[in-house]
């Protein structure tokens, strides 16, 4: 494509000025930074969602375990009157699942 020179313009007056290039590069860098911050936010949101999903699956498993127990099962008995089944290791990790966290023998 051949550019026709307008009357009164010299050869060195074609193209972009340094100020125009500087402004364009600033606009481009702001856009790239915005995309980078959005990516960071998306990664953090995915990590949070993964934790919530794991917790929900674990709670569902425990609920299913409780629902399969008969009403007179010892795991469901409140031995010390605090409203919780005491000294019970419900999830099998070796730690008492009440609020004290003592080791189960």
C-alpha positions, -999 to +999 in steps of 0.1 A: +000+000+000+014+033-010+008+063+012+002+095-005+018+125+011-005+153+021+005+187+009+027+206+034+039+175+054+075+164+053+086+127+052+095+127+089+059+137+100+044+103+092+039+078+120+034+080+157+049+105+181+068+094+211+040+106+234+015+086+216+036+054+219+042+061+256+004+065+263-004+034+243+022+014+262+008+027+295-027+017+285-015-018+275+005-023+307-026-013+328-046-039+309-020-066+314-019-058+352-056-060+354-056-094+338-028-106+362-048-095+392-079-112+379-059-144+374-046-142+410-081-137+423-094-166+403-067-189+417-076-178+453-113-184+446-106-219+432-085-228+463-113-216+486-139-236+465-117-267+467-116-264+505-153-259+508-159-289+485-136-311+506-153-300+538-187-307+524-177-342+512-163-349+547-194-337+564-216-358+540-195-389+548-199-383+586-236-377+582-240-409+562-221-428+590-243-413+617-275-421+597-264-457+594-261-462+632-289-476+652-304-452+678-290-471+707-254-472+694-227-462+720-213-436+696-246-416+700-247-418+738-239-387+759-219-400+788-211-367+806-242-346+800-226-319+779-248-326+749-221-344+729-211-380+726-180-379+748-147-397+743-156-408+708-133-410+678-160-406+651-137-401+621-110-427+630-081-403+633-072-412+669-083-379+684-114-374+706-139-355+684-155-335+713-143-300+721-114-311+744-094-330+717-079-356+740-064-388+727-087-418+724-073-451+738 
